[in-house]
Amino acid sequence: MATASPIQSQLTPRRRGSASGPRLETRFDRRLGRILVHATNVFCDKGYAAASMRDLSRASGVSLSGLYYYFESKEELLYLIQKRTFSTIVDRLRQRLDEVADPADRIRMFILNHLEYFLANQKAMKVLSHEDDVLKNGCGAEIAALKREYYRICVDLMDGYKRARGLEFSSRTAVLSLFGMMNWIYTWYNPRVDADATELAREMGDIFLQGIGTARAKGPQKKRPAVSG
């Protein structure tokens, strides 16, 4: 069995905080954060396949031997980028959904939470979109589980909206359509001409909710007329 690298050994549950209050950011946290930002930029600009640990060393200012001390490979850096991104999005979303009760407003909050994060982290969004199938084995399975959790939250929001409005549509189709609206925003978003995250989320929410709102309402099935012989 492979042993954990130094970075994995330090990414233990203690880093999530304790019951006594939020954990304090350590110097290690800050350094890790800076390295992940540089790695994100390199993967975004060069592509994961073309990027090397030497590229990451030059960009981050950390010696090559120093990077290899903390990270076994560039795959581990990609894993940490994806884990940090999805964990942050899901944690923020759960906190914000606790404050919203109306089913339509909960969907709008999902959209706002997604857009706010990705407009502030567009290079990370590009990396996640283009390198989503690179990770293998345990790392890939862990990231896939985070993605499924995020997907299930959105499906639950759609199911709640359907029940409240008495509508009938495929939650899966609605969720994947919504992700299609949001996930490729980095390919066209221009802050000089496009609205900020709050206004953009409102507009997308209007378009999306008006679209699924046209689904047929649930009701008794009409009997088909008998065919006369």
C-alpha positions in Angstrom: 0.0 0.0 0.0 1.3 3.5 -0.9 2.2 5.7 2.0 0.6 9.1 2.3 2.7 12.1 1.2 3.6 14.9 3.7 0.8 17.1 2.3 -1.8 14.3 2.7 -0.6 13.7 6.2 -1.2 17.3 7.1 -4.6 17.5 5.4 -6.3 15.7 8.3 -9.7 16.5 10.0 -7.9 18.8 12.5 -7.6 21.3 9.7 -11.4 21.6 9.5 -11.7 23.2 12.9 -13.0 22.0 16.2 -16.1 22.3 18.3 -14.6 25.2 20.2 -14.7 27.4 17.2 -13.3 28.0 13.7 -9.7 26.9 13.2 -7.0 29.5 12.8 -5.3 29.6 9.4 -1.7 28.4 9.8 1.4 29.4 7.8 1.1 26.0 6.1 -2.5 26.9 5.0 -1.3 30.2 3.5 1.6 28.6 1.7 -0.6 25.8 0.4 -3.2 28.3 -0.8 -0.5 30.2 -2.7 0.9 27.1 -4.4 -2.6 26.0 -5.4 -3.3 29.4 -7.0 -0.1 29.2 -9.0 -0.8 25.6 -10.0 -4.3 26.6 -11.1 -2.8 29.3 -13.3 -0.3 26.9 -14.9 -2.9 24.2 -15.5 -5.3 26.8 -17.0 -2.7 28.4 -19.3 -0.8 25.3 -20.4 -3.3 22.5 -19.9 -2.8 19.8 -17.3 -1.1 17.4 -19.8 1.5 19.9 -21.0 2.3 21.3 -17.5 5.3 19.9 -15.6 6.4 20.0 -12.0 9.2 22.3 -13.2 6.6 24.7 -14.6 4.8 24.6 -11.3 8.1 25.2 -9.4 8.9 28.3 -11.5 5.5 29.7 -11.2 5.2 29.2 -7.4 8.8 30.1 -6.5 9.1 26.9 -4.6 12.1 24.7 -5.4 11.5 21.6 -7.4 12.7 19.5 -4.5 10.5 21.5 -2.2 7.4 20.7 -4.3 8.3 17.0 -4.4 8.6 17.0 -0.7 5.0 18.1 -0.3 3.5 16.7 -3.4 4.1 13.3 -5.0 3.0 14.5 -8.5 1.1 17.2 -10.3 -1.9 14.9 -10.1 -2.0 15.5 -6.3 -2.0 19.3 -7.0 -4.9 18.9 -9.3 -6.7 16.8 -6.7 -6.2 19.5 -4.1 -7.5 22.2 -6.4 -10.6 20.2 -7.2 -11.2 19.2 -3.6 -10.8 22.7 -2.3 -13.1 24.1 -5.0 -16.0 21.7 -4.5 -15.7 21.6 -0.8 -15.9 25.4 -0.6 -18.8 25.6 -2.9 -20.8 22.9 -1.1 -20.1 24.2 2.4 -21.1 27.8 1.4 -24.2 26.5 -0.3 -25.4 24.5 2.7 -24.9 27.5 5.0 -26.9 29.8 2.6 -29.7 27.4 2.0 -30.3 27.2 5.7 -31.5 30.8 5.5 -33.9 30.3 2.6 -37.3 28.5 2.7 -39.1 29.3 -0.6 -38.4 26.6 -3.2 -37.8 29.1 -6.0 -35.5 31.3 -3.9 -33.5 28.2 -2.9 -32.8 27.5 -6.6 -31.9 31.2 -7.1 -29.5 30.9 -4.1 -27.9 27.8 -5.7 -27.3 29.8 -8.9 -25.9 32.8 -7.0 -23.6 30.7 -4.9 -22.3 29.0 -8.1 -21.8 32.2 -10.1 -20.2 34.1 -7.2 -17.5 31.5 -6.7 -16.7 30.9 -10.3 -16.7 34.5 -11.5 -14.2 35.1 -8.7 -12.2 32.0 -9.7 -12.5 31.8 -13.5 -9.2 30.0 -14.0 -10.2 27.3 -11.5 -13.5 26.9 -13.3 -11.7 26.3 -16.6 -9.4 23.8 -15.0 -12.3 21.9 -13.4 -14.2 21.9 -16.7 -11.3 20.8 -18.9 -9.6 18.3 -16.5 -12.6 16.7 -14.8 -11.7 13.2 -15.9 -8.0 13.2 -15.2 -7.9 12.0 -11.6 -7.9 8.2 -11.1 -8.1 5.7 -8.2 -8.9 7.0 -4.7 -8.4 10.7 -5.6 -10.8 10.5 -8.5 -13.4 8.6 -6.5 -13.3 11.3 -3.7 -13.8 14.1 -6.2 -16.5 12.2 -8.0 -18.3 11.8 -4.6 -18.1 15.6 -4.0 -19.6 16.2 -7.5 -22.4 13.8 -6.8 -23.2 15.5 -3.6 -23.4 18.8 -5.3 -25.6 17.3 -8.1 -27.9 15.7 -5.5 -28.4 19.0 -3.7 -29.5 20.5 -6.9 -31.8 17.6 -7.7 -33.4 18.0 -4.2 -34.0 21.6 -5.0 -35.8 20.8 -8.2 -37.9 18.1 -6.5 -38.9 20.6 -3.8 -39.8 23.2 -6.5 -41.9 20.6 -8.4 -43.8 19.6 -5.3 -44.5 23.2 -4.3 -45.7 24.2 -7.7 -47.4 21.0 -8.7 -45.3 20.6 -11.8 -44.0 17.6 -13.7 -40.6 17.6 -15.4 -37.4 15.7 -15.2 -35.3 16.9 -12.4 -32.2 15.4 -14.0 -32.8 17.3 -17.3 -33.4 20.5 -15.4 -30.3 20.1 -13.3 -28.0 19.3 -16.2 -29.5 22.1 -18.2 -28.8 24.5 -15.3 -25.2 23.4 -15.1 -24.9 23.9 -18.8 -26.0 27.5 -18.4 -23.6 28.2 -15.5 -20.5 26.1 -16.1 -19.3 27.6 -19.4 -19.7 31.2 -18.3 -15.9 31.7 -18.3 -15.9 31.3 -22.1 -18.0 34.5 -22.6 -18.1 36.5 -19.5 -16.7 40.0 -19.8 -16.9 42.2 -16.7 -16.8 45.4 -18.8 -20.2 44.6 -20.5 -21.8 41.8 -18.4 -23.5 42.2 -15.1 -22.0 41.3 -11.7 -22.7 37.9 -10.1 -25.8 39.1 -8.3 -27.5 40.6 -11.3 -26.4 37.8 -13.6 -27.8 35.2 -11.1 -31.1 37.1 -11.0 -31.3 37.1 -14.9 -30.3 33.4 -15.2 -32.7 32.5 -12.4 -35.6 34.3 -14.2 -34.8 32.5 -17.5 -34.4 29.1 -15.9 -37.4 29.3 -13.6 -39.7 30.7 -16.3 -38.5 27.8 -18.5 -39.2 25.0 -16.0 -42.4 26.8 -14.9 -44.0 26.0 -18.2 -43.9 22.3 -17.5 -47.3 20.7 -17.3 -49.0 20.6 -13.9 -49.6 17.2 -12.3 -53.2 16.1 -12.5 -55.4 13.1 -13.3 -54.7 11.5 -16.6 -57.4 12.1 -19.2 -59.0 8.9 -20.4 -58.5 8.3 -24.0 -61.7 7.8 -26.0 -62.5 4.2 -26.8 -61.9 3.2 -30.4 -65.1 2.2 -31.9 -65.1 -1.0 -33.9 
